[in-house]
């Protein structure tokens, strides 16, 4: 080989080696100093492997005159959980995989009344020192534990109150759903921290010579306090949230406080004038069985029992169907249908029975709902819901038909109907529901600190959805961005379910990105539009596309948008909160 060629080859090798070295060095620099990179934050996030970006959102100052509903910050980074010590009796545990969040971007801002302890933690025996109203919540070992057994199933008031208290402690890592504010004028809702279910369960029996009932006394004091308060008078209590999960809680005061929003188990014992789906929220019971981890859940062939039910069989009102089903099913060879209760080791027996059953029956009792459904979900047994009037938690975002079998009571009591239906569900169909059960079970878990999309987080988001539903349906006006127009448009978009992007002089416009920046669902009516980053962003996940020729048909657009209400809309909204930053 000529000497000149050898020199060229060596030079080429040196250049390649040097280039590789510089490439590796620059990559390490980008990784170490990503926050001061010359790349714009939005672009840098695009090349990350997942959504846990380290890009930090600037603290944008908002015009205090514009009342907007805050939203969940879509980006957050995993941090190490604080050392809380051991779990408190298995009900309060250190956070696992929790995410930090910017409290300024919370879904809801909530003002909580500083009621005396006799209305909340005092009912658990807590006595603060001096004039303390609330216990210290940054260490679970110092938080008063909630009673176990069946009392625990109605403990929503406890978990929501703890979540609000925790939102003001920077060291506590929790879900970003809500933050407690000290100024009521900044709040979206006003929370009344009365442990009404605990008050009924523990203090509804007359005591002393005067035969006074503490539960009634507390309700009378609460009504007197609220109805006389200026905050209640401002809107007639319509912006207040009260937890009354036990069917018999708030029995003496519910009519007087009916204008408030309630968190309930169901509407079974309420007249529509007091509680209804338009203003109130259905929250899941806290299950009393031990949850089965996904990897330990028995599969189809490992479950020898076709259908399982154990509980009180002779019930009043709508629960008489239990008796009829008992006589229909008690002799079926692969059905377990017996009397039983949660006392005398009943929980453990029910746990074992459901864990080896393909289907578990949820049958209406004294009320349309019961804790049994959420025990069933925690065990990953496919629920069979036989209750015509049941209202289920989070129906706006969860499609229960994906993991439950629904049977009308009138059909269930037809001889042979239920068994034929269940035996007709093959392994593949059952397994599909079983997988979905494992995916959604965490939505019904109450945690402290709260976790993203757990029961506490979902309740706050359900409250947000109720607020949004109350807004006016359509706002379509002339306007411009001049003379305060931007602020008016911003306020309008933040209280709208859908914002229209309609082709103007050109297919595209800034309006689309204003809509996306306010974290709202866009309706794109533009035939020739080209969208930014289409190679990496799937706009159909958070935008609705409508042909112009269809949009101008009478009634077409509103019918199309009406079909995207509830579950479909919320899926799109969740997508946009997680993916808007690149745009």
Phi, psi and omega per residue, in radians:
X1 nan 2.294 -3.139
X2 -1.004 2.602 -3.111
X3 -1.073 -0.619 -3.121
X4 -1.135 -0.705 -3.141
X5 -1.145 -0.666 3.117
X6 -1.066 -0.760 -3.140
X7 -1.094 -0.703 3.124
X8 -1.129 -0.705 3.129
X9 -1.102 -0.768 3.130
X10 -1.110 -0.742 3.131
X11 -1.061 -0.718 3.123
X12 -1.108 -0.731 3.110
X13 -1.085 -0.752 3.121
X14 -1.067 -0.751 -3.133
X15 -1.111 -0.753 3.124
X16 -1.096 -0.765 -3.141
X17 -1.085 -0.787 3.137
X18 -1.104 -0.703 3.134
X19 -1.100 -0.774 3.118
X20 -1.081 -0.709 3.133
X21 -1.085 -0.806 3.137
X22 -1.127 -0.649 3.118
X23 -1.100 -0.789 3.118
X24 -1.105 -0.753 -3.133
X25 -1.086 -0.748 3.138
X26 -1.163 -0.630 3.114
X27 -1.115 -0.752 3.116
X28 -1.124 -0.645 3.128
X29 -1.144 -0.732 3.107
X30 -1.071 -0.711 -3.103
X31 -1.188 -0.707 -3.079
X32 -1.336 -0.610 -3.048
X33 -2.078 0.677 -3.085
X34 -1.041 -0.478 -3.080
X35 -1.349 -0.226 3.075
X36 -2.066 0.398 -3.125
X37 -1.143 2.646 3.046
X38 -1.254 -0.281 3.083
X39 -1.249 2.413 3.023
X40 -1.050 2.569 -3.110
X41 -0.986 -0.686 -3.095
X42 -1.141 -0.626 3.133
X43 -1.304 -0.716 -3.139
X44 -1.039 -0.658 -3.140
X45 -1.146 -0.528 -3.115
X46 -1.111 -0.497 -3.066
X47 -1.666 0.076 3.049
X48 -1.328 2.728 -3.053
X49 -1.310 -0.424 -3.111
X50 -2.578 -2.953 -3.044
X51 -1.524 0.045 -3.126
X52 -1.528 1.104 -3.083
X53 -1.232 2.639 3.067
X54 -1.643 0.067 3.110
X55 -1.190 2.278 -3.083
X56 -1.847 2.297 -3.123
X57 -1.285 2.321 3.081
X58 -1.086 2.644 3.120
X59 -1.473 1.589 -3.072
X60 -1.412 2.250 3.100
X61 -1.398 2.276 3.138
X62 -1.749 2.690 3.057
X63 -1.204 2.004 -3.080
X64 -1.112 -0.281 -3.132
X65 -1.318 -0.358 -3.090
X66 -1.642 2.052 3.130
X67 -1.517 1.908 3.119
X68 -2.161 2.728 3.080
X69 -1.542 2.123 -3.110
X70 -1.274 2.758 -3.082
X71 -2.260 2.820 -3.137
X72 -1.072 2.242 3.074
X73 -1.179 2.169 -3.002
X74 -1.259 -0.342 -3.080
X75 -2.051 2.400 3.082
X76 -2.736 2.739 -3.072
X77 -2.009 2.493 3.128
X78 -1.216 2.374 3.079
X79 -2.294 2.877 -3.118
X80 -1.253 2.345 3.141
X81 -1.203 2.497 3.065
X82 -1.120 2.688 -3.114
X83 -1.426 1.739 -3.104
X84 -1.612 -0.137 -3.060
X85 1.474 -2.935 -3.073
X86 -1.199 2.716 3.098
X87 -1.097 2.542 3.142
X88 -1.528 1.700 3.090
X89 0.957 0.503 3.067
X90 1.314 0.097 -3.116
X91 -1.901 -0.495 3.117
X92 -2.151 2.103 -3.033
X93 -2.277 2.780 3.027
X94 -1.076 2.597 3.135
X95 -1.176 2.523 3.110
X96 -2.127 2.079 -3.140
X97 1.150 0.496 -3.112
X98 -1.291 2.843 -3.085
X99 -2.120 2.462 3.016
X100 -1.329 2.765 3.114
X101 -2.654 2.772 3.066
X102 -1.486 1.999 -3.074
X103 -1.097 -0.406 3.102
X104 -1.186 -0.260 -3.135
X105 -1.877 0.367 -3.140
X106 -1.084 2.659 3.132
X107 -1.104 -0.798 -3.102
X108 -2.254 2.478 2.947
X109 -1.809 2.173 -2.988
X110 -2.165 2.262 2.990
X111 -1.666 2.256 3.141
X112 -1.996 2.221 3.089
X113 -1.079 2.421 3.043
X114 -1.525 1.169 3.105
X115 -1.182 2.642 3.083
X116 -1.039 2.682 -3.106
X117 -0.981 -0.406 -3.125
X118 -1.055 -0.334 3.134
X119 -1.585 -0.252 -3.064
X120 -2.398 -1.720 -3.004
X121 -1.217 -0.338 3.033
X122 -1.099 -0.500 3.089
X123 -1.195 -0.273 3.084
X124 -1.700 0.114 3.127
X125 1.578 0.079 -3.123
X126 -1.334 2.358 3.079
X127 -2.262 1.922 3.123
X128 -1.295 2.795 3.099
X129 -1.495 2.414 3.136
X130 1.148 -2.232 -3.113
X131 -1.809 0.486 -3.126
X132 -1.129 2.348 3.084
X133 -1.694 -0.576 -3.024
X134 -2.221 2.578 3.046
X135 -1.282 2.798 3.029
X136 -1.256 2.281 -3.021
X137 -1.970 0.013 -3.102
X138 -1.384 -0.133 3.048
X139 -2.279 1.915 -3.097
X140 -0.967 -0.418 -3.128
X141 -1.183 -0.328 -3.118
X142 -1.777 0.043 3.132
X143 -1.535 2.260 3.119
X144 -1.003 2.198 -3.136
X145 -1.290 2.601 3.094
X146 -1.499 2.510 -3.133
X147 -1.024 2.574 3.127
X148 -1.524 -2.778 -3.131
X149 1.193 -2.680 -3.096
X150 -1.209 -0.367 3.097
X151 -1.052 -0.570 -3.069
X152 -1.126 -0.436 -3.030
X153 -1.154 -0.359 -3.138
X154 -1.916 0.550 -2.991
X155 -1.555 0.306 -3.075
X156 -0.948 -0.691 -3.131
X157 -0.971 -0.667 -3.120
X158 -1.166 -0.850 -3.073
X159 -1.198 -0.677 3.138
X160 -1.187 -0.693 3.113
X161 -1.135 -0.777 3.092
X162 -1.043 -0.680 -3.115
X163 -1.120 -0.702 3.108
X164 -1.170 -0.726 3.109
X165 -1.101 -0.702 -3.120
X166 -1.183 -0.453 -3.079
X167 -1.153 -0.281 3.123
X168 -1.754 0.122 3.132
X169 -1.934 1.836 -3.044
X170 -1.012 -0.498 -3.084
X171 -1.328 -0.222 -3.119
X172 -1.588 2.162 3.136
X173 -1.661 2.049 -3.039
X174 -2.471 3.079 3.058
X175 -1.117 2.640 -3.062
X176 -1.569 0.340 -2.994
X177 -1.193 -0.582 -3.003
X178 -2.620 2.755 3.037
X179 -2.449 2.468 3.098
X180 -1.486 2.295 3.109
X181 -1.976 2.591 -3.112
X182 -1.478 -0.418 -3.114
X183 -1.750 2.047 -3.075
X184 -1.107 -0.443 -3.131
X185 -1.214 -0.310 3.119
X186 -1.564 -0.147 -2.964
X187 -1.504 2.603 2.993
X188 -1.492 -0.619 3.082
X189 -2.437 2.809 3.111
X190 -2.028 2.113 -3.022
X191 -1.727 2.313 3.126
X192 -1.813 1.867 -3.033
X193 -1.467 1.150 3.075
X194 -1.841 2.131 3.138
X195 -1.407 1.277 -2.974
X196 -1.185 -0.654 3.137
X197 -1.205 -0.721 3.081
X198 -1.123 -0.697 3.113
X199 -1.046 -0.741 3.120
X200 -1.201 -0.823 -3.056
X201 -1.117 -0.600 -3.007
X202 -1.880 -0.425 -2.955
X203 -2.270 0.529 3.133
X204 -1.717 0.053 3.087
X205 -1.684 2.384 -3.138
X206 -1.059 2.419 -3.115
X207 -2.200 2.682 3.044
X208 1.296 3.118 -3.124
X209 -1.142 -0.579 -3.114
X210 -1.377 -0.093 -3.123
X211 0.954 0.773 3.131
X212 -1.445 2.477 -3.141
X213 -1.890 1.952 -3.074
X214 -1.013 -0.638 -3.139
X215 -1.024 -0.771 3.124
X216 -1.202 -0.691 -3.135
X217 -1.070 -0.777 3.142
X218 -1.111 -0.700 3.116
X219 -1.121 -0.722 3.122
X220 -1.099 -0.738 3.132
X221 -1.156 -0.658 -3.136
X222 -1.162 -0.785 3.126
X223 -1.053 -0.800 -3.136
X224 -1.071 -0.729 -3.119
X225 -1.167 -0.856 -3.066
X226 -1.192 -0.851 -3.081
X227 -1.127 -0.385 3.110
X228 -1.633 -0.049 -3.064
X229 -1.529 2.467 3.141
X230 -1.069 -0.607 -3.121
X231 -1.144 -0.632 3.087
X232 -1.208 -0.718 -3.076
X233 -1.167 -0.470 -3.082
X234 -0.993 -0.788 -3.105
X235 -2.220 0.334 3.133
X236 1.141 0.421 3.108
X237 1.454 0.012 -3.053
X238 -1.175 -0.366 3.137
X239 -1.717 0.227 3.136
X240 -1.694 2.534 3.115
X241 -2.098 2.172 -3.119
X242 -2.212 2.322 3.118
X243 -1.611 2.155 3.120
X244 -2.420 1.085 -2.936
X245 -1.294 -0.674 3.086
X246 -1.163 2.348 -3.095
X247 -0.985 -0.421 -3.128
X248 -1.801 0.052 3.127
X249 -1.303 2.689 -3.138
X250 0.991 0.495 -3.031
X251 -1.102 -0.668 -3.092
X252 -1.472 -0.284 -3.001
X253 -2.083 -0.109 -3.005
X254 -1.091 -0.612 -3.135
X255 -1.200 -0.689 -3.132
X256 -1.227 -0.451 -3.124
X257 -1.874 0.344 -2.997
X258 -1.128 -0.350 3.135
X259 -1.278 -0.313 3.124
X260 -1.294 2.879 3.026
X261 -1.525 2.343 -3.130
X262 -1.911 2.599 2.909
X263 -1.829 2.007 -2.957
X264 -2.212 2.921 3.003
X265 -1.478 -0.663 3.086
X266 -2.945 -3.099 -3.121
X267 -1.839 0.269 -2.995
X268 -1.029 -0.616 -3.061
X269 -1.982 0.417 -3.126
X270 -2.133 2.353 2.942
X271 -1.225 2.681 -3.090
X272 -1.079 -0.420 3.128
X273 -1.250 -0.320 -3.131
X274 -1.764 -0.788 -3.097
X275 -2.424 2.384 -3.137
X276 -2.786 2.881 -3.035
X277 -1.193 -0.334 -3.101
X278 -1.241 -0.554 -3.066
X279 -2.089 -0.304 -2.990
X280 -1.926 2.855 -3.059
X281 -2.043 2.374 3.023
X282 -1.655 2.172 -3.131
X283 -1.957 2.565 3.120
X284 -1.208 2.560 2.947
X285 -1.105 2.731 2.967
X286 -1.519 2.073 -3.078
X287 -1.146 2.665 -3.096
X288 -1.880 -0.158 3.065
X289 -1.505 2.855 3.104
X290 -1.403 2.259 3.133
X291 -1.131 2.522 3.075
X292 -1.688 2.174 3.078
X293 -1.056 2.600 -3.067
X294 -0.953 -0.717 -3.091
X295 -1.238 -0.219 -3.099
X296 -1.892 0.110 -3.095
X297 -1.394 2.244 -3.092
X298 -1.161 2.453 3.138
X299 -1.544 -3.119 -2.996
X300 -0.932 -0.921 -3.051
X301 -1.287 -0.221 3.126
X302 -1.580 -0.012 -3.118
X303 -1.909 1.882 -3.015
X304 -1.456 -0.340 -3.111
X305 -1.676 2.290 3.131
X306 -1.285 -0.902 -3.074
X307 -2.390 2.453 -3.035
X308 -2.281 2.375 2.950
X309 -2.641 2.301 3.034
X310 -2.468 2.081 -3.111
X311 3.072 -2.977 3.095
X312 -1.236 2.224 -3.050
X313 -1.697 -0.640 -3.121
X314 -1.636 1.805 -3.107
X315 -2.183 2.861 3.118
X316 -1.689 3.135 3.121
X317 0.931 -2.301 -3.080
X318 -1.233 -0.163 -3.087
X319 -1.363 -0.031 3.128
X320 -1.122 -0.313 3.116
X321 -1.115 -0.451 3.120
X322 -1.057 -0.738 -3.135
X323 -1.114 -0.749 3.137
X324 -1.116 -0.730 3.135
X325 -1.188 -0.590 3.128
X326 -1.029 -0.822 -3.119
X327 -1.230 -0.439 3.095
X328 -1.348 -0.593 -2.938
X329 -1.931 -0.210 -2.977
X330 -1.077 -0.430 -3.101
X331 -1.781 0.047 3.081
X332 -1.195 2.336 -2.982
X333 -1.152 -0.581 -3.090
X334 -1.899 0.511 3.122
X335 -2.144 2.362 3.042
X336 -1.947 1.883 -3.100
X337 -2.361 1.758 -3.029
X338 -2.440 2.898 2.979
X339 -1.214 2.672 3.075
X340 3.115 2.894 3.115
X341 -2.556 3.050 -3.139
X342 -1.524 0.028 3.094
X343 -1.594 2.895 3.075
X344 0.909 1.004 3.083
X345 1.149 0.307 -3.119
X346 -1.130 -0.570 -3.133
X347 -1.114 -0.815 -3.125
X348 -1.115 -0.677 3.132
X349 -1.174 -0.746 3.111
X350 -1.126 -0.677 3.115
X351 -1.022 -0.857 -3.125
X352 -1.149 -0.675 -3.129
X353 -1.165 -0.772 -3.141
X354 -1.181 -0.608 -3.106
X355 -1.178 -0.323 3.127
X356 -1.926 0.326 -3.124
X357 -2.035 2.520 3.090
X358 -1.312 -0.756 -3.114
X359 -2.210 2.476 3.082
X360 -2.159 2.255 -3.032
X361 -1.466 2.250 2.998
X362 -1.956 1.821 -3.012
X363 -1.979 2.389 -3.142
X364 -0.916 2.385 3.070
X365 -2.006 -2.297 3.087
X366 -1.140 -0.495 3.094
X367 -2.215 2.811 -3.105
X368 -1.073 -0.553 -3.092
X369 -1.910 2.954 3.017
X370 -2.838 2.916 3.121
X371 -1.142 -0.363 -3.061
X372 -0.960 -0.706 -3.104
X373 -1.009 -0.700 -3.063
X374 -1.427 -0.434 2.926
X375 -1.128 -0.740 -3.138
X376 -1.064 -0.794 -3.133
X377 -1.105 -0.720 -3.126
X378 -1.112 -0.441 -3.133
X379 -1.596 -0.172 -3.104
X380 1.157 0.596 2.987
X381 -1.669 2.328 -3.063
X382 -1.163 2.089 -3.101
X383 -1.280 2.439 2.981
X384 -1.983 1.871 -3.014
X385 -1.638 1.971 3.112
X386 -2.008 1.409 -3.070
X387 -2.816 1.841 -2.984
X388 -1.210 -0.462 -3.006
X389 -1.936 0.348 -3.060
X390 -1.309 2.418 2.968
X391 -1.925 2.283 -3.020
X392 -1.888 2.579 -3.141
X393 -1.141 2.493 2.974
X394 1.046 0.579 -3.133
X395 -1.142 -0.316 3.104
X396 -1.207 -0.420 -3.087
X397 -2.125 -0.243 3.137
X398 -1.969 2.274 3.045
X399 -1.677 1.726 -3.045
X400 -1.134 -0.379 3.129
X401 -1.186 -0.222 3.084
X402 -1.282 -0.426 -3.059
X403 -2.410 0.160 3.103
X404 -2.308 2.712 3.002
X405 -1.901 2.186 -3.132
X406 -1.820 2.306 -3.135
X407 -2.330 2.209 3.056
X408 -1.134 2.466 -3.133
X409 -1.002 -0.675 -3.120
X410 -1.139 -0.523 3.088
X411 -1.406 -0.668 -3.056
X412 -1.061 -0.545 -3.087
X413 -1.573 0.075 3.019
X414 -1.320 2.255 -3.110
X415 -0.941 2.187 3.064
X416 1.483 -0.244 -3.032
X417 -1.116 -0.900 -3.040
X418 -1.141 -0.743 -3.134
X419 -1.140 -0.692 3.115
X420 -1.114 -0.710 -3.141
X421 -1.107 -0.844 -3.075
X422 -1.235 -0.683 3.118
X423 -1.214 -0.336 3.121
X424 -1.419 -0.129 3.101
X425 -1.557 1.946 -3.040
X426 -1.423 3.127 -3.076
X427 -1.013 -0.781 -3.080
X428 -1.120 -0.777 -3.129
X429 -1.172 -0.726 3.113
X430 -1.110 -0.768 -3.099
X431 -1.103 -0.632 3.095
X432 -1.075 -0.757 3.101
X433 -1.193 -0.650 3.141
X434 -1.116 -0.744 3.078
X435 -1.094 -0.737 -3.133
X436 -1.143 -0.635 3.070
X437 -0.999 -0.756 -3.132
X438 -1.162 -0.522 3.134
X439 -1.276 -0.625 -3.015
X440 -1.743 -0.146 -3.040
X441 -0.999 -0.584 -3.101
X442 -1.148 -0.356 3.119
X443 -1.185 -0.282 -3.104
X444 -1.911 0.263 3.124
X445 -1.731 2.253 3.072
X446 -1.645 2.162 -3.091
X447 -2.217 2.655 2.890
X448 -2.342 2.154 -0.107
X449 -1.140 2.729 -3.116
X450 -1.147 2.695 3.125
X451 -2.109 2.752 -3.111
X452 -0.975 2.190 3.071
X453 1.162 0.356 2.965
X454 -1.442 -3.040 -3.029
X455 -1.083 -0.729 3.132
X456 -1.085 -0.848 -3.139
X457 -1.071 -0.715 -3.120
X458 -1.189 -0.601 3.108
X459 -1.122 -0.787 3.104
X460 -1.080 -0.708 3.140
X461 -1.190 -0.594 3.068
X462 -1.126 -0.649 3.086
X463 -1.139 -0.698 3.071
X464 -1.035 -0.781 -3.111
X465 -1.100 -0.655 3.087
X466 -1.101 -0.697 3.114
X467 -1.107 -0.706 -3.121
X468 -1.172 -0.646 -3.117
X469 -1.130 -0.401 -3.103
X470 -1.374 -0.192 -3.097
X471 -1.305 2.807 -3.131
X472 -1.079 2.547 -3.015
X473 -1.191 -0.844 -3.017
X474 -2.351 2.361 3.022
X475 -2.303 1.951 -3.078
X476 -2.401 1.828 -3.063
X477 -2.432 2.876 2.963
X478 -1.279 2.650 3.095
X479 3.088 2.951 3.113
X480 -2.482 3.032 3.134
X481 -1.512 0.068 3.133
X482 -1.558 2.878 3.044
X483 0.864 0.967 3.108
X484 1.361 0.124 -3.101
X485 -1.091 -0.621 -3.121
X486 -1.071 -0.801 3.139
X487 -1.086 -0.706 3.134
X488 -1.151 -0.737 3.122
X489 -1.121 -0.748 3.140
X490 -1.040 -0.814 3.128
X491 -1.098 -0.688 -3.136
X492 -1.156 -0.728 -3.103
X493 -1.194 -0.610 -3.081
X494 -1.248 -0.196 3.084
X495 -2.004 0.336 -3.131
X496 -1.979 2.517 3.087
X497 -1.296 -0.751 -3.120
X498 -2.228 2.465 3.043
X499 -2.119 2.274 -3.020
X500 -1.519 2.293 2.976
X501 -1.954 1.849 -3.030
X502 -1.967 2.341 -3.122
X503 -0.950 2.344 3.075
X504 -1.950 -2.248 3.101
X505 -1.153 -0.489 3.090
X506 -2.227 2.785 -3.113
X507 -1.046 -0.644 -3.093
X508 -1.834 2.914 3.039
X509 -2.857 2.956 3.138
X510 -1.183 -0.344 -3.056
X511 -0.989 -0.703 -3.111
X512 -0.999 -0.737 -3.069
X513 -1.390 -0.424 2.962
X514 -1.139 -0.734 3.121
X515 -1.085 -0.811 -3.124
X516 -1.121 -0.680 -3.128
X517 -1.130 -0.484 3.082
X518 -1.526 0.161 3.066
X519 1.049 0.838 -3.124
X520 -2.223 2.788 -3.050
X521 -1.370 2.203 -3.115
X522 -1.629 2.495 2.979
X523 -1.963 1.921 -3.033
X524 -1.674 1.979 3.108
X525 -1.990 1.431 -3.052
X526 -2.809 2.003 -3.001
X527 -1.217 -0.649 -2.942
X528 -1.903 0.324 -3.027
X529 -1.254 2.409 2.989
X530 -1.909 2.274 -3.012
X531 -1.865 2.591 -3.123
X532 -1.170 2.420 3.037
X533 1.003 0.619 -3.118
X534 -1.095 -0.381 -3.141
X535 -1.221 -0.450 -3.068
X536 -2.103 -0.230 -3.124
X537 -2.015 2.151 3.095
X538 -1.617 1.695 -3.059
X539 -1.141 -0.434 -3.105
X540 -1.161 -0.270 3.118
X541 -1.309 -0.410 -3.114
X542 -2.394 0.206 3.054
X543 -2.297 2.596 3.024
X544 -1.828 2.251 -3.129
X545 -1.815 2.280 -3.132
X546 -2.306 2.245 3.053
X547 -1.148 2.464 -3.141
X548 -1.023 -0.663 -3.134
X549 -1.125 -0.529 3.085
X550 -1.406 -0.656 -3.056
X551 -1.065 -0.515 -3.091
X552 -1.542 -0.005 3.064
X553 -1.298 2.313 -3.117
X554 -0.946 2.172 3.063
X555 1.445 -0.238 -3.026
X556 -1.102 -0.871 -3.020
X557 -1.120 -0.798 -3.127
X558 -1.163 -0.622 3.073
X559 -1.133 -0.717 3.134
X560 -1.109 -0.785 -3.130
X561 -1.229 -0.607 3.077
X562 -1.063 -0.565 3.107
X563 -1.279 -0.212 3.129
X564 -1.767 0.159 3.120
X565 -1.182 2.886 2.999
X566 1.160 -2.131 -2.994
X567 -1.025 -0.832 -3.094
X568 -1.125 -0.748 3.125
X569 -1.086 -0.780 -3.088
X570 -1.138 -0.642 3.068
X571 -1.037 -0.758 -3.139
X572 -1.167 -0.694 3.139
X573 -1.126 -0.738 3.107
X574 -1.068 -0.723 3.128
X575 -1.068 -0.750 -3.081
X576 -1.248 -0.571 3.090
X577 -1.149 -0.440 -3.122
X578 -1.624 -0.352 -2.960
X579 -2.141 0.100 -3.001
X580 -1.323 -0.452 -2.952
X581 -1.045 -0.651 3.115
X582 -1.054 -0.318 -3.081
X583 -1.716 nan nan
